[in-house]
Amino acid sequence: MKIADFEKMLPVLNGFQIVTPGVTTLETLRAMGAYRPPTPLWQEVNEKDIQIPMRDGTSIRVRSYSPSQHTTAGKPLAVFAFGGGYVMGSLESEEANCRSWVKTFGGVAISIGYRYVVC
């Protein structure tokens, strides 16, 4: 999908404008979001990436966040799915939210990946 395709939809979006210089295709937009320098880990939070197999033989990446101090007490669970309209985004876009939730509430956070819709 090209920016021109998005521009055709702009009249319906009541003044919405695309203002990112150099972005001319959805692939360019995805690439901008995909590149993120690694952020430092938080000492209070353990992180683990897990691959969950799907019925068609592919897998979905999931990242779990949990308190670094172990306890046998029950913990609340929060599930995060990043935004992006099924066309862009990544687990890393919810990283700060998940870490903050774990640190604040002492629970477990799961950030779930998904496959993009092919445009």
Contacts in CASP RR format, 6 or more apart in sequence:
PFRMAT RR
TARGET T0000
AUTHOR 0000-0000-0000
METHOD contacts of the structure
MODEL  1
MKIADFEKMLPVLNGFQIVTPGVTTLETLRAMGAYRPPTPLWQEVNEKDI
QIPMRDGTSIRVRSYSPSQHTTAGKPLAVFAFGGGYVMGSLESEEANCRS
WVKTFGGVAISIGYRYVVC
1 25 0 8 1.000
1 26 0 8 1.000
1 119 0 8 1.000
2 24 0 8 1.000
2 25 0 8 1.000
2 26 0 8 1.000
3 18 0 8 1.000
3 23 0 8 1.000
3 24 0 8 1.000
3 25 0 8 1.000
6 18 0 8 1.000
7 18 0 8 1.000
10 16 0 8 1.000
10 17 0 8 1.000
10 18 0 8 1.000
20 29 0 8 1.000
20 32 0 8 1.000
22 28 0 8 1.000
23 29 0 8 1.000
23 32 0 8 1.000
26 87 0 8 1.000
26 88 0 8 1.000
26 119 0 8 1.000
29 88 0 8 1.000
30 87 0 8 1.000
30 88 0 8 1.000
30 89 0 8 1.000
30 116 0 8 1.000
33 88 0 8 1.000
33 89 0 8 1.000
33 90 0 8 1.000
33 93 0 8 1.000
34 89 0 8 1.000
34 90 0 8 1.000
36 90 0 8 1.000
36 92 0 8 1.000
39 92 0 8 1.000
39 95 0 8 1.000
39 96 0 8 1.000
41 47 0 8 1.000
42 99 0 8 1.000
42 103 0 8 1.000
43 68 0 8 1.000
44 67 0 8 1.000
44 68 0 8 1.000
44 69 0 8 1.000
44 102 0 8 1.000
44 103 0 8 1.000
45 65 0 8 1.000
45 66 0 8 1.000
45 67 0 8 1.000
45 68 0 8 1.000
45 99 0 8 1.000
45 102 0 8 1.000
45 103 0 8 1.000
46 65 0 8 1.000
46 66 0 8 1.000
46 67 0 8 1.000
46 68 0 8 1.000
47 63 0 8 1.000
47 64 0 8 1.000
47 65 0 8 1.000
48 63 0 8 1.000
48 64 0 8 1.000
48 66 0 8 1.000
49 61 0 8 1.000
49 62 0 8 1.000
49 63 0 8 1.000
50 61 0 8 1.000
50 62 0 8 1.000
50 63 0 8 1.000
50 64 0 8 1.000
51 59 0 8 1.000
51 60 0 8 1.000
51 61 0 8 1.000
51 62 0 8 1.000
52 59 0 8 1.000
52 60 0 8 1.000
52 61 0 8 1.000
52 62 0 8 1.000
53 59 0 8 1.000
54 60 0 8 1.000
58 115 0 8 1.000
60 112 0 8 1.000
60 113 0 8 1.000
60 114 0 8 1.000
60 115 0 8 1.000
61 91 0 8 1.000
61 113 0 8 1.000
62 91 0 8 1.000
62 110 0 8 1.000
62 111 0 8 1.000
62 112 0 8 1.000
62 113 0 8 1.000
63 91 0 8 1.000
63 98 0 8 1.000
63 110 0 8 1.000
63 111 0 8 1.000
64 108 0 8 1.000
64 109 0 8 1.000
64 110 0 8 1.000
65 98 0 8 1.000
65 99 0 8 1.000
65 101 0 8 1.000
65 102 0 8 1.000
65 108 0 8 1.000
65 109 0 8 1.000
65 110 0 8 1.000
65 111 0 8 1.000
66 75 0 8 1.000
66 102 0 8 1.000
66 107 0 8 1.000
66 108 0 8 1.000
66 109 0 8 1.000
67 75 0 8 1.000
67 102 0 8 1.000
67 103 0 8 1.000
67 106 0 8 1.000
67 107 0 8 1.000
67 108 0 8 1.000
75 106 0 8 1.000
75 107 0 8 1.000
75 108 0 8 1.000
76 105 0 8 1.000
76 106 0 8 1.000
76 107 0 8 1.000
76 108 0 8 1.000
77 107 0 8 1.000
77 108 0 8 1.000
77 109 0 8 1.000
77 110 0 8 1.000
78 98 0 8 1.000
78 101 0 8 1.000
78 105 0 8 1.000
78 107 0 8 1.000
78 108 0 8 1.000
78 109 0 8 1.000
78 110 0 8 1.000
79 109 0 8 1.000
79 110 0 8 1.000
79 112 0 8 1.000
80 94 0 8 1.000
80 97 0 8 1.000
80 98 0 8 1.000
80 109 0 8 1.000
80 110 0 8 1.000
80 111 0 8 1.000
80 112 0 8 1.000
81 94 0 8 1.000
81 111 0 8 1.000
81 112 0 8 1.000
81 113 0 8 1.000
81 114 0 8 1.000
82 89 0 8 1.000
82 90 0 8 1.000
82 91 0 8 1.000
82 93 0 8 1.000
82 94 0 8 1.000
82 111 0 8 1.000
82 113 0 8 1.000
83 89 0 8 1.000
83 93 0 8 1.000
86 114 0 8 1.000
86 116 0 8 1.000
86 117 0 8 1.000
87 116 0 8 1.000
87 117 0 8 1.000
87 119 0 8 1.000
88 116 0 8 1.000
90 113 0 8 1.000
91 111 0 8 1.000
91 112 0 8 1.000
91 113 0 8 1.000
94 111 0 8 1.000
95 111 0 8 1.000
97 109 0 8 1.000
98 109 0 8 1.000
98 111 0 8 1.000
99 109 0 8 1.000
101 107 0 8 1.000
101 109 0 8 1.000
102 108 0 8 1.000
102 109 0 8 1.000
END
